[in-house]
Each structure stands twice: as structure tokens, then as C-alpha cells.
Amino acid sequence: MPDDLIPILRNDLQLVLIEENGHNYVFMSDRYAYAKHQIAVTYEFYNFFISLEGKVRYSELPEWLGTSDLLVIENIISNIQYLDEMGFLYSSSFLEKKESSDNEYLLLKERPFICSGSSYPENPEELNIFLNKLFSKTDEVTYASNADGLIVPHIDLKLAKESHEVYSAAYHSAKETDFDVIVIFGTSHYALSDFMMLTGKNYSTPLGIAETDRDLIDLWQKESGGALHFDEFAHKPEHSIEYQILLCQYYFRDKKFTVLPVLVGSFHEFITTGKLPETSDRFNLLVNSLRAALKKSGKKPLFIASVDFSHIGRKFEDDFDAAPMLPKIRIEDKILIDSITSIDKKAFLGKIIEDCDKYRICGTSPIYTMMSVSDFRTADFLKYNQWNESETKSAVTFASLAMYH
């Protein structure tokens, strides 16, 4: 029996409590893809394991368990070592794996797609069929087709019944827009290293390579006085921009364009203090220098905010089930949507500040940032829906809007 300390569970995993056939399980996944597979453990094993707190040696397990049964002990050790081999534990072997993986990633010219096979098909032929069905969910002639900015969900693409009408309505609204660069403000779910986080990599999808506009980034960097922040590892696990690039590649396949992928960090400091982002010199610098760079470049941008709205229920640490709250959440979301269609970003953020962001609006900072960078004059509400995840008693809401200069 080994005598090493039993390592702790990594603190950056996605953990979801699920119920199946009357039994509770903890579903583990690694958004950073160091662990290549997902895994589920019983709730009892999970509670036992975290109780060890990295303070118990393998040799001390019999005393800790209160048993000398070798089969029980060996089974526990086998399960722990399997978690370690898979990359779910914070151990020396994981740190070695992480360092090697990070170094390999930094050398890549393209940011690889990560959501194929789970959110959309990887096979290009199957993917084209999938995307054709997505964009056929709404009639393109229903919508004005020259939007300058879009608010689009980043809810899982595989939720066809709930999301595809919302997605397709947005893109139909830009069918005839004249643009040569798509500026995407995506919610950053996992990294908070700055208000805006850039990448020097192109974005890869099963439909090909979307070229990141290095000339525009260089001009932005010059206008900012060299202040731009690049965070490659913020982009690596993030789906919010990947989804939009994939959809743009398909929907605008007859247009030639570059992309400017910008992950937008949290507005937590503004929500907690009640101050507006314009009180931040850093926020003003980034916004104003991007505006100046776009103007000097002569580029014709299409802006996209890749966002969702409310997140409620047990999965998000609420002490209530989501389903009974959905009618109320629809009303709350409408207040936010109305502030956007009124082109009133301060009212939009003010409502979230007033609520202390208790509904966890996932689009606060990208929407506010996009409305700060570009002078929209009008906006149209397009579609809204809610996804109730009954297994976790949780829900996510999302909407699409079109914005015009």
C-alpha cells in the first residue's frame, strides 16, 4: 500500500449533482481539457473523498475507514488512483501533464475547436446538415436584414428545440449587412484577468480557419499605448466565441471577413459597488482605443455579443427549484430586454446592480461593452426562450436582439 498523501480534487472542475434512478451522482468534467474524459462518482464517494482534505495518507485509510477489509480498501485506492490518472486530482502527475499541455497549446497557431461531438457534429457533412436545420427554424424574410450588432445566445447548440429559433432569428437580421470584420464580445466564464482578453491565435472549427484580424489588433494596441491584454488560456476552454465563429462561417460563407475575438471579464466590482464602468480608467481606455482603431482601420464591423441571461436553480447554488420561478424570471428578463431596445445601457446595468445580480445574468459585461464601443440608435427584440434542466432543477434563459446605427 502506498504511503503518499492522497491528493485533493482540483478546484477548477465543473461539478454537477445529478439524480438517476433514485441515486445521486456527482458528474465531473474539465473545461480546460487536461482530463480528456468526463466521469461520474457516487455522491457518497465524493463526500468521503473531499473529507480527506489532502491530509490522509493511503496507508492511513484503514483507520480512516474503520475497516481492515482489503477488498474495500483496495477498491477505494483504485478509484482514487483512477481519478489521478484521469487528471482530476491536484497532484504532481497532474502538474506535469498540465505544464506539457500548456506548452504545446502556446505553440499552436490556431485555437482548436472544443465543442464538437458534444454541442455540434464534428463531421463537416453532418455539421452542414445540422446548421442548415438550425437556420431554417425561423423564416429569414421575417426580419430586417441589415443589423449592425447582434445579441445572440451561447446556450448549448444541441438544445435545438429551445435555442435554434433564437439563434437563427439573430443571424437572419444581418443577412444583408455589409461588413468585413466581425467583432465578437464573448462572456468569459472561466478567466477574469482583464475587462477584455485577446488572443493572437486564429480560431479553428470543423468548417475551417477563421482568421483573427492581427492588423486591427495591432492598431488597437497602438491606440491603447500597448495596454492590451492577451490571455490565451482564457480562450482555450471558452465556448462563447467558438459557437459564434462556427455559425458565422456557415451563415456568411459567401462573404470574406476576419474576426476579432474578445472575451469580456466580469463586472462584479461595478455590481457590488454600484459604480458604472465609466468610472474605471482601464475600461475607458480599452473601449475608446477600440473605437479609435476601428475608425482608423476603415473596417466595416458587425458586432456580436455572445451572451445568455438568467441562471437559476440548484445547479447555481440557489435554495429553490427553477421551474416554479420561470414565469417571474420571464418578467425580470423583459425589463433587461426593454432597456436594451431603449438603448439605455445604464438602465440595463442599473437593474442588475439593484438586484445584486441575483439571477446571474451571463451577458452583463459583453452587452454593456458592445453598447459602449458602438453607437447604436435603435434595437429590435427578436426571440426569447428558457431551458429548464429538470435533472438539476435549474434553468437558463436567453434572447436574441438586433441593433442598428
Solvent accessible surface area in square Angstrom, and as a share of the most:
residue,aa,sasa,rsa
1,M,120,0.53
2,P,52,0.33
3,D,83,0.43
4,D,94,0.49
5,L,86,0.43
6,I,1,0.00
7,P,25,0.15
8,I,82,0.42
9,L,20,0.10
10,R,7,0.03
11,N,153,0.78
12,D,42,0.22
13,L,16,0.08
14,Q,66,0.29
15,L,72,0.36
16,V,31,0.18
17,L,91,0.45
18,I,41,0.21
19,E,97,0.44
20,E,100,0.45
21,N,135,0.69
22,G,66,0.64
23,H,114,0.51
24,N,66,0.34
25,Y,62,0.24
26,V,6,0.03
27,F,65,0.27
28,M,3,0.01
29,S,14,0.09
30,D,16,0.08
31,R,60,0.22
32,Y,39,0.15
33,A,39,0.30
34,Y,13,0.05
35,A,5,0.04
36,K,152,0.64
37,H,120,0.54
38,Q,116,0.51
39,I,29,0.15
40,A,50,0.39
41,V,18,0.10
42,T,59,0.34
43,Y,79,0.30
44,E,126,0.56
45,F,25,0.10
46,Y,37,0.14
47,N,61,0.31
48,F,40,0.17
49,F,7,0.03
50,I,74,0.37
51,S,51,0.33
52,L,3,0.02
53,E,105,0.47
54,G,21,0.20
55,K,148,0.63
56,V,7,0.04
57,R,99,0.36
58,Y,12,0.05
59,S,49,0.32
60,E,75,0.33
61,L,0,0.00
62,P,36,0.23
63,E,152,0.68
64,W,125,0.44
65,L,53,0.27
66,G,68,0.66
67,T,44,0.25
68,S,98,0.63
69,D,68,0.35
70,L,115,0.57
71,L,143,0.71
72,V,68,0.39
73,I,2,0.01
74,E,95,0.43
75,N,87,0.45
76,I,24,0.12
77,I,17,0.08
78,S,63,0.41
79,N,58,0.30
80,I,0,0.00
81,Q,70,0.31
82,Y,103,0.39
83,L,4,0.02
84,D,30,0.16
85,E,128,0.58
86,M,33,0.15
87,G,0,0.00
88,F,0,0.00
89,L,0,0.00
90,Y,112,0.43
91,S,17,0.11
92,S,86,0.55
93,S,56,0.36
94,F,6,0.02
95,L,77,0.38
96,E,123,0.55
97,K,77,0.33
98,K,69,0.29
99,E,113,0.51
100,S,58,0.38
101,S,28,0.18
102,D,19,0.10
103,N,80,0.41
104,E,112,0.50
105,Y,9,0.03
106,L,92,0.46
107,L,152,0.75
108,L,79,0.39
109,K,163,0.69
110,E,56,0.25
111,R,0,0.00
112,P,54,0.34
113,F,54,0.22
114,I,69,0.35
115,C,12,0.07
116,S,23,0.15
117,G,71,0.68
118,S,70,0.45
119,S,8,0.05
120,Y,6,0.02
121,P,33,0.21
122,E,94,0.42
123,N,74,0.38
124,P,69,0.43
125,E,127,0.57
126,E,99,0.45
127,L,0,0.00
128,N,57,0.29
129,I,96,0.49
130,F,38,0.16
131,L,0,0.00
132,N,82,0.42
133,K,125,0.53
134,L,0,0.00
135,F,15,0.06
136,S,79,0.51
137,K,100,0.42
138,T,16,0.10
139,D,84,0.44
140,E,66,0.30
141,V,124,0.71
142,T,92,0.54
143,Y,36,0.14
144,A,59,0.46
145,S,25,0.16
146,N,88,0.45
147,A,0,0.00
148,D,32,0.17
149,G,0,0.00
150,L,0,0.00
151,I,0,0.00
152,V,0,0.00
153,P,0,0.00
154,H,3,0.01
155,I,11,0.06
156,D,34,0.18
157,L,0,0.00
158,K,117,0.50
159,L,26,0.13
160,A,38,0.29
161,K,183,0.78
162,E,42,0.19
163,S,0,0.00
164,H,4,0.02
165,E,75,0.34
166,V,2,0.01
167,Y,0,0.00
168,S,0,0.00
169,A,0,0.00
170,A,0,0.00
171,Y,0,0.00
172,H,4,0.02
173,S,0,0.00
174,A,0,0.00
175,K,87,0.37
176,E,124,0.56
177,T,8,0.04
178,D,101,0.52
179,F,11,0.04
180,D,45,0.23
181,V,0,0.00
182,I,0,0.00
183,V,0,0.00
184,I,0,0.00
185,F,0,0.00
186,G,0,0.00
187,T,14,0.08
188,S,10,0.06
189,H,66,0.29
190,Y,50,0.19
191,A,19,0.15
192,L,125,0.62
193,S,60,0.39
194,D,24,0.12
195,F,20,0.08
196,M,3,0.01
197,M,0,0.00
198,L,1,0.01
199,T,0,0.00
200,G,30,0.29
201,K,10,0.04
202,N,37,0.19
203,Y,0,0.00
204,S,16,0.11
205,T,6,0.03
206,P,22,0.14
207,L,52,0.26
208,G,30,0.29
209,I,93,0.47
210,A,7,0.06
211,E,100,0.45
212,T,1,0.01
213,D,6,0.03
214,R,104,0.38
215,D,112,0.58
216,L,1,0.00
217,I,1,0.01
218,D,76,0.39
219,L,42,0.21
220,W,0,0.00
221,Q,50,0.22
222,K,158,0.67
223,E,49,0.22
224,S,7,0.05
225,G,71,0.68
226,G,51,0.49
227,A,27,0.21
228,L,16,0.08
229,H,61,0.27
230,F,68,0.28
231,D,24,0.13
232,E,33,0.15
233,F,66,0.28
234,A,2,0.02
235,H,0,0.00
236,K,23,0.10
237,P,6,0.04
238,E,1,0.00
239,H,37,0.17
240,S,0,0.00
241,I,0,0.00
242,E,0,0.00
243,Y,5,0.02
244,Q,0,0.00
245,I,1,0.00
246,L,0,0.00
247,L,0,0.00
248,C,0,0.00
249,Q,26,0.12
250,Y,20,0.08
251,Y,34,0.13
252,F,4,0.02
253,R,145,0.53
254,D,142,0.74
255,K,71,0.30
256,K,190,0.81
257,F,38,0.16
258,T,26,0.15
259,V,0,0.00
260,L,0,0.00
261,P,1,0.01
262,V,0,0.00
263,L,0,0.00
264,V,2,0.01
265,G,2,0.02
266,S,51,0.33
267,F,5,0.02
268,H,121,0.54
269,E,93,0.42
270,F,5,0.02
271,I,22,0.11
272,T,84,0.49
273,T,85,0.50
274,G,43,0.41
275,K,119,0.51
276,L,51,0.25
277,P,0,0.00
278,E,60,0.27
279,T,88,0.51
280,S,19,0.12
281,D,123,0.64
282,R,75,0.27
283,F,2,0.01
284,N,43,0.22
285,L,69,0.34
286,L,1,0.01
287,V,8,0.05
288,N,89,0.45
289,S,6,0.04
290,L,0,0.00
291,R,85,0.31
292,A,31,0.24
293,A,0,0.00
294,L,16,0.08
295,K,177,0.75
296,K,137,0.58
297,S,38,0.25
298,G,59,0.57
299,K,60,0.25
300,K,92,0.39
301,P,31,0.19
302,L,0,0.00
303,F,6,0.02
304,I,0,0.00
305,A,0,0.00
306,S,0,0.00
307,V,0,0.00
308,D,5,0.02
309,F,0,0.00
310,S,1,0.01
311,H,25,0.11
312,I,1,0.00
313,G,0,0.00
314,R,116,0.42
315,K,80,0.34
316,F,43,0.18
317,E,163,0.73
318,D,23,0.12
319,D,121,0.63
320,F,64,0.26
321,D,49,0.25
322,A,0,0.00
323,A,50,0.39
324,P,107,0.67
325,M,44,0.20
326,L,26,0.13
327,P,91,0.58
328,K,90,0.38
329,I,0,0.00
330,R,120,0.44
331,I,113,0.57
332,E,24,0.11
333,D,1,0.00
334,K,119,0.50
335,I,80,0.40
336,L,5,0.03
337,I,10,0.05
338,D,62,0.32
339,S,12,0.08
340,I,0,0.00
341,T,42,0.24
342,S,80,0.52
343,I,51,0.26
344,D,59,0.31
345,K,45,0.19
346,K,113,0.48
347,A,45,0.35
348,F,0,0.00
349,L,0,0.00
350,G,29,0.28
351,K,32,0.14
352,I,3,0.02
353,I,34,0.17
354,E,134,0.60
355,D,25,0.13
356,C,103,0.62
357,D,36,0.18
358,K,110,0.47
359,Y,14,0.05
360,R,78,0.29
361,I,17,0.08
362,C,20,0.12
363,G,0,0.00
364,T,9,0.05
365,S,7,0.05
366,P,1,0.01
367,I,0,0.00
368,Y,0,0.00
369,T,0,0.00
370,M,0,0.00
371,M,16,0.07
372,S,11,0.07
373,V,7,0.04
374,S,8,0.05
375,D,88,0.46
376,F,12,0.05
377,R,187,0.68
378,T,76,0.44
379,A,11,0.08
380,D,66,0.34
381,F,95,0.40
382,L,24,0.12
383,K,59,0.25
384,Y,32,0.12
385,N,46,0.24
386,Q,24,0.11
387,W,54,0.19
388,N,59,0.30
389,E,30,0.14
390,S,76,0.49
391,E,107,0.48
392,T,9,0.05
393,K,85,0.36
394,S,1,0.01
395,A,1,0.01
396,V,11,0.06
397,T,0,0.00
398,F,0,0.00
399,A,0,0.00
400,S,0,0.00
401,L,0,0.00
402,A,0,0.00
403,M,0,0.00
404,Y,29,0.11
405,H,101,0.45
